[in-house]
Amino acid sequence: MAQSKKRKMKGKGTAEPPVLNPHAAGVDIGATEIFVAVAADRDSEPVRSFATFTEDLNRLADWLEFCRIKTVAMESTGVFWIPLFQILEARGLEVCLVNARYYQNVPGRRTDVSDCQWLQYLHSVGLLRRSFRPADQVCVLRSLVRHRESLIQSASTHVLRMQKALDQMNLQIHHVISDITGLTGLRIIDAILEGQRDPVKLAKLRDGRIKASEETIIKSLVGDYRREHLFTLRQSLAAWRYYQTLMQDCDREIEQQLKLFDDAVDLQLHPLPPLKVKRKKLFGNEPKFDLRTHLYRIFGVDLTVVPGMNVLTAYTLLAEVGPDLSRFPSAGAFASWLGLCPDNEISGGKKLSAKTRHVVNRATCAFRMAANALYKSHSWLGDFFRRLRAKLGAPKAITAAAHKLARITFHLLRTRQPYNESIFATLEQQTRIRMEGRLKAQAHALGFQLVPLAPKPA
């Protein structure tokens, strides 16, 4: 009796949260089977399983429409959710893509059926946060850019195999010139594969811009030309060139997709301003078409004038986020999504942790690389990064500078105003005033008085 009374009293103190989304469903995604749960009053069988074939996905969507479902929550598991997401979105259903870390922290639910029911319950009471997914046009570009990145990685493995074959033959040419896939390196390798073994004749193929002397190149080309290593070198070179062809095809497709984006600025009325410092050559593996003009036309502002930012940084940002940042209510929300702000954990009025959240995001990596490039920048942002680097160390300084670059980028894209370095002059003056006050306080504590220097005569 005492135990049952205790359970009864405990039940009285439990308040069920109100249902905010009565037309909600939960979906647990798998590679070969999908489990879907709706409210118990919508169907006599509220939990059903479907195969992952397209015909079955359409039957799943038909069943949800029959149950009068308007919003669906699903977990972003790998890439298995993409076909169902696109079908449900085409049917007019609101799809809430959820990060698994936000709802799988409750123990005891380890089956597909209970997972989809738990998703449906949390979504119905409004306890799930939707993950950011850009517009479909940006998703198309993102798929192509990520595919091109995988092509670059595959091509780089064959460059390493070429270097390995040269090492095994004790040919040190890749240690003498900076890039064996450059003009000089390819000339020499092609001549070696055609049968040329004379190091003097091979050294004559060097380009005039190579810093290494002809004598050094001759010494690096004396080795043991073995048949098996030459075979490996030939196949690795052919594979590398094949991937270069694939990347060129991918660049043409990416350029066609970029042309489909709406213009945010009229290039005739507001032409792209020239670069302050002209680049002598493109970055490694950079697309060969005029990418900077496309980015300026789509964004409506030139992001490459921001210190640390370059064409590839803006290119990554367009592919991962898109030109429209209206989904983020503020610059702080954008920085939080990037994982570039403190993830405070406070309990009992005490701050337990303020570390940044671990985020796997290509846009975040691009901002971090841009922040690291500020080390040699002669700008206010460069001074800011070097000051923090000396005070906090490189990792924290990179995160702080990336955070500032993300906020600047958010402001530029939302306002479409060009970057203005003079705004930071006020901040520089404030920093100087703080430094002077700190020095005066230290001098006063030591019994000294600071006297400013007289201005130098003209």
C-alpha positions in Angstrom: 0.0 0.0 0.0 2.8 2.4 0.9 4.6 1.8 -2.4 1.5 2.3 -4.5 0.6 5.5 -2.6 4.1 6.8 -3.2 3.8 6.1 -7.0 0.4 7.9 -7.0 1.8 10.9 -5.3 4.7 11.0 -7.7 2.3 10.9 -10.6 0.3 13.9 -9.3 3.4 16.1 -9.3 4.3 15.2 -12.9 3.0 17.7 -15.5 2.9 16.7 -19.2 4.2 19.5 -21.5 1.5 20.9 -23.8 1.3 19.6 -27.4 2.4 22.4 -29.7 2.6 20.4 -33.0 -0.4 17.9 -33.0 0.3 17.1 -36.7 3.9 15.9 -36.1 5.6 12.7 -37.0 8.9 11.2 -36.2 11.2 9.2 -38.6 14.1 7.0 -37.8 16.3 6.7 -40.8 18.2 3.5 -41.7 20.2 2.3 -44.7 17.6 -0.4 -45.7 14.6 0.3 -43.5 12.8 3.5 -42.2 10.5 3.6 -39.1 7.8 6.2 -38.9 5.7 7.2 -35.9 2.6 9.4 -35.7 0.2 10.2 -32.9 -1.9 7.4 -31.6 -5.1 9.0 -32.6 -4.1 9.3 -36.3 -4.0 5.7 -37.2 -4.8 2.3 -35.7 -1.2 1.4 -36.4 0.8 4.5 -35.4 4.2 3.0 -36.0 5.1 1.6 -39.4 8.2 0.5 -41.2 9.1 1.1 -44.9 11.9 0.0 -47.2 14.2 2.6 -48.7 13.2 2.1 -52.3 11.7 5.1 -54.1 8.4 3.4 -54.4 8.3 2.7 -50.7 9.3 6.3 -49.9 6.3 7.5 -51.9 4.1 5.1 -50.0 5.5 6.6 -46.8 4.6 10.1 -47.9 1.1 9.0 -48.9 0.5 7.5 -45.5 1.7 10.7 -43.8 -0.7 12.7 -45.9 -3.5 10.2 -45.0 -2.7 10.8 -41.3 -3.0 14.6 -41.8 0.7 15.1 -40.9 2.1 18.6 -41.6 5.6 18.4 -40.0 8.1 15.6 -39.8 11.2 15.3 -37.6 14.1 13.1 -38.8 17.6 12.5 -37.8 20.4 13.6 -40.1 22.1 10.2 -40.4 24.8 10.2 -43.0 23.2 10.8 -46.4 20.4 8.3 -46.0 17.9 11.0 -45.1 18.4 13.1 -48.3 16.0 11.1 -50.7 13.2 11.1 -48.1 13.8 14.7 -47.2 13.4 15.7 -50.9 10.3 13.7 -51.4 8.6 15.0 -48.3 9.6 18.6 -49.1 8.2 18.2 -52.6 4.9 17.1 -51.1 4.7 20.3 -49.1 5.5 18.8 -45.7 7.6 20.8 -43.3 10.7 18.7 -42.6 12.7 19.3 -39.4 16.2 17.9 -39.7 17.6 17.2 -36.2 21.1 16.8 -35.0 21.4 13.5 -33.1 23.3 15.0 -30.2 20.2 17.1 -29.2 17.8 14.2 -28.5 19.8 11.0 -28.0 21.0 11.8 -24.5 18.1 9.9 -22.8 19.0 6.4 -21.8 16.8 3.3 -22.4 15.8 4.0 -26.0 17.8 1.8 -28.2 15.4 0.4 -30.8 14.2 1.9 -34.1 10.6 1.9 -33.0 11.2 3.7 -29.7 13.5 6.1 -31.5 10.9 7.2 -34.0 8.3 7.5 -31.2 10.7 9.6 -29.1 11.3 11.9 -32.1 7.6 12.2 -32.7 6.9 13.1 -29.0 9.7 15.6 -28.8 8.7 17.3 -32.0 5.0 17.4 -30.9 5.9 19.3 -27.7 8.3 21.6 -29.5 11.6 20.4 -28.0 13.6 19.9 -31.2 15.8 22.4 -32.9 16.0 22.4 -36.6 19.4 22.1 -38.3 20.4 24.6 -40.8 20.0 23.5 -44.4 20.6 26.1 -47.2 18.4 26.5 -50.3 18.3 23.7 -52.8 20.3 25.8 -55.3 23.1 26.1 -52.8 22.9 22.4 -52.0 23.5 21.6 -55.7 26.6 23.8 -55.7 27.7 22.3 -52.4 27.6 18.7 -53.8 29.7 19.7 -56.7 32.2 21.6 -54.6 32.6 18.7 -52.2 33.0 16.3 -55.1 35.7 18.5 -56.5 37.4 18.4 -53.1 37.4 14.6 -53.2 38.9 14.7 -56.7 41.7 16.9 -55.4 42.4 14.5 -52.5 42.4 11.5 -54.9 44.8 13.3 -57.2 47.1 14.2 -54.3 47.5 10.5 -53.4 48.9 9.8 -56.9 51.3 12.7 -56.5 52.6 10.9 -53.3 52.9 7.7 -55.2 54.9 9.5 -57.9 57.2 10.8 -55.2 57.5 7.3 -53.7 58.5 5.9 -57.0 61.2 8.6 -57.4 62.5 7.9 -53.9 62.8 4.2 -54.6 64.9 5.0 -57.7 66.9 7.6 -55.6 65.9 10.4 -57.9 65.8 13.5 -55.7 64.2 15.9 -58.2 61.0 16.3 -56.0 63.3 17.6 -53.2 65.0 20.1 -55.5 62.0 21.7 -57.1 58.9 22.7 -55.2 56.3 20.9 -57.3 56.8 17.9 -59.5 53.4 18.5 -61.1 54.6 21.9 -62.3 56.1 22.8 -65.7 59.6 21.6 -65.0 58.6 18.5 -63.1 56.2 17.2 -65.7 58.8 17.9 -68.5 61.4 15.8 -66.7 59.1 13.0 -65.7 57.7 12.7 -69.2 61.2 12.6 -70.6 62.2 9.9 -68.1 59.2 7.8 -69.1 60.1 8.2 -72.8 63.5 6.6 -72.1 65.8 9.6 -71.4 68.4 8.8 -68.7 71.1 11.4 -69.3 70.8 13.8 -66.3 72.5 16.7 -68.3 69.8 16.5 -71.0 67.1 16.2 -68.4 68.4 19.2 -66.5 68.1 21.3 -69.8 64.3 21.0 -69.4 64.2 23.2 -66.4 62.2 26.4 -66.5 64.1 29.6 -66.1 62.1 30.5 -63.0 63.4 27.5 -61.0 65.7 28.7 -58.2 67.8 25.5 -58.1 70.9 25.6 -60.3 71.4 23.3 -63.2 74.2 21.5 -61.4 71.9 20.6 -58.5 69.2 19.3 -60.8 71.8 17.2 -62.6 72.9 15.6 -59.3 69.3 14.9 -58.3 68.6 13.0 -61.5 71.3 10.4 -61.1 69.7 7.2 -59.8 68.7 3.6 -60.3 66.1 3.4 -63.0 64.3 0.2 -62.2 61.6 -1.2 -64.4 59.0 -1.8 -61.7 59.3 1.7 -60.3 59.1 3.3 -63.7 55.9 1.3 -64.3 54.5 2.7 -61.0 55.6 6.2 -61.9 53.9 6.0 -65.3 50.6 4.7 -64.0 50.6 7.3 -61.1 51.2 10.1 -63.6 48.4 8.9 -65.9 46.0 8.7 -62.9 47.0 12.2 -61.8 46.3 13.6 -65.3 43.0 11.8 -65.4 41.9 13.5 -62.2 43.0 16.8 -63.6 40.6 16.2 -66.5 37.8 15.3 -64.1 38.4 18.5 -62.2 38.3 20.6 -65.4 34.9 19.0 -66.2 33.7 19.7 -62.6 34.9 23.3 -62.9 32.8 23.8 -66.0 29.7 22.3 -64.3 30.3 24.6 -61.2 30.6 27.6 -63.4 27.3 26.8 -65.0 25.7 26.5 -61.6 27.1 29.8 -60.5 25.6 31.5 -63.5 22.1 30.4 -62.3 22.4 32.4 -59.1 20.6 35.7 -59.0 22.6 38.9 -59.3 22.8 40.9 -56.1 24.7 43.7 -57.8 24.7 45.2 -61.3 28.3 44.8 -62.6 27.8 47.6 -65.1 26.7 50.1 -62.5 29.0 48.8 -59.7 31.9 47.0 -61.3 34.2 44.8 -59.3 37.0 46.9 -57.8 40.5 45.7 -58.7 42.7 44.0 -56.2 45.1 46.2 -54.3 47.8 43.6 -54.6 47.7 41.7 -57.9 48.4 37.9 -57.6 51.1 36.5 -59.8 49.4 33.1 -60.0 46.3 31.2 -58.8 46.2 29.3 -55.6 46.9 25.6 -55.9 43.9 23.7 -57.4 41.9 26.9 -57.6 39.2 26.9 -60.4 40.6 28.4 -63.6 37.5 30.5 -64.4 36.9 34.1 -63.0 35.6 33.0 -59.6 36.0 36.3 -57.9 33.6 38.1 -60.3 31.0 35.4 -59.8 31.3 35.7 -56.0 31.0 39.5 -56.1 27.9 39.2 -58.3 26.2 36.7 -56.1 27.1 38.1 -52.7 26.7 41.8 -53.7 29.9 42.6 -51.9 33.6 41.8 -52.4 34.6 39.6 -49.4 38.2 39.2 -50.7 39.1 42.7 -49.5 38.7 41.6 -45.9 42.1 40.9 -44.4 42.8 37.1 -44.3 39.9 36.3 -46.7 40.6 35.1 -50.2 38.7 33.8 -53.1 38.7 30.2 -51.8 37.4 31.3 -48.4 34.4 33.1 -50.0 33.9 30.2 -52.4 33.6 27.8 -49.5 31.2 30.1 -47.7 29.0 30.3 -50.7 28.9 26.5 -51.2 28.3 25.7 -47.5 26.0 28.6 -46.4 24.8 30.5 -49.5 24.4 34.2 -50.0 21.3 34.5 -47.8 22.0 34.6 -44.1 18.4 35.6 -43.1 18.0 32.2 -41.3 20.4 33.5 -38.7 18.8 36.3 -36.5 22.1 37.8 -35.5 25.9 37.7 -36.0 26.1 35.9 -32.7 23.8 33.1 -33.9 25.8 32.7 -37.0 29.0 32.5 -35.0 27.4 30.0 -32.6 26.3 27.8 -35.6 29.9 27.9 -36.8 31.1 26.8 -33.3 33.3 29.9 -32.9 31.9 31.3 -29.7 32.2 30.0 -26.1 29.8 27.1 -25.2 29.2 28.2 -21.6 28.2 25.5 -19.1 27.0 27.2 -15.8 25.7 25.3 -12.8 25.0 26.8 -9.4 26.1 30.2 -10.6 29.6 28.8 -11.4 31.0 28.6 -14.9 32.1 25.0 -15.4 33.4 25.3 -18.9 33.6 28.0 -21.7 35.2 25.9 -24.4 34.0 26.2 -28.0 31.7 23.4 -29.2 33.3 20.8 -31.5 31.8 21.4 -34.9 32.6 19.6 -38.2 31.9 22.4 -40.6 33.8 23.4 -43.8 32.8 27.0 -43.4 34.3 27.0 -39.9 37.6 25.6 -41.2 37.7 28.3 -43.9 37.3 31.0 -41.3 40.0 29.5 -39.2 42.4 29.3 -42.1 41.6 33.0 -42.9 42.3 33.9 -39.3 45.6 32.1 -39.4 46.5 34.1 -42.5 46.2 37.4 -40.5 49.6 36.7 -38.9 51.4 38.7 -41.6 48.6 41.1 -42.3 49.4 44.9 -41.9 45.9 45.8 -40.8 44.0 46.3 -37.6 42.8 42.7 -37.8 46.4 41.6 -38.2 47.4 43.6 -35.1 44.4 42.1 -33.2 45.4 38.5 -34.1 49.1 39.0 -33.2 48.2 40.6 -29.9 45.9 37.7 -28.9 48.4 35.2 -30.1 51.1 36.6 -27.8 48.6 36.7 -24.9 46.5 33.5 -25.3 48.5 31.3 -27.7 47.8 30.4 -31.3 44.7 28.1 -30.9 42.7 30.6 -28.9 43.8 33.5 -31.0 42.8 31.7 -34.2 39.3 31.0 -32.7 38.9 34.6 -31.6 40.0 36.0 -34.9 37.8 33.6 -36.9 34.9 34.7 -34.7 35.6 38.3 -35.6 35.9 37.5 -39.3 32.6 35.6 -39.2 30.8 38.6 -37.6 32.3 40.9 -40.2 31.2 38.6 -43.0 27.7 38.4 -41.6 27.5 42.2 -41.4 28.8 42.6 -45.0 26.4 40.1 -46.4 23.3 41.4 -44.5 24.0 45.1 -45.3 25.7 44.8 -48.7 28.1 47.5 -47.6 31.8 47.4 -48.7 34.4 46.6 -46.2 35.8 49.8 -44.5 39.0 49.5 -42.6 38.7 53.0 -41.2 36.0 51.9 -38.8 38.6 50.2 -36.7 40.5 53.5 -36.2 38.2 54.2 -33.3 38.9 50.8 -31.8 42.6 51.4 -32.2 42.3 54.7 -30.4 40.4 53.1 -27.5 43.1 50.4 -27.3 45.7 53.1 -27.1 43.8 54.9 -24.3 43.6 51.7 -22.3 47.3 51.0 -22.7 48.2 54.5 -21.5 45.9 54.2 -18.5 47.4 50.9 -17.6 51.0 52.3 -17.9 50.1 55.3 -15.8 48.6 53.1 -13.1 51.7 50.9 -13.0 54.1 53.9 -12.9 52.1 55.5 -10.1 52.2 52.2 -8.1 56.0 52.2 -8.5 56.3 55.9 -7.5 57.0 57.2 -11.0 55.1 59.6 -13.3 54.9 59.3 -17.0 55.8 62.4 -19.0 54.9 62.5 -22.7 57.7 63.2 -25.2 57.8 66.6 -26.8 56.8 66.5 -30.5 59.7 66.4 -32.9 60.3 69.6 -34.8 59.3 69.6 -38.4 
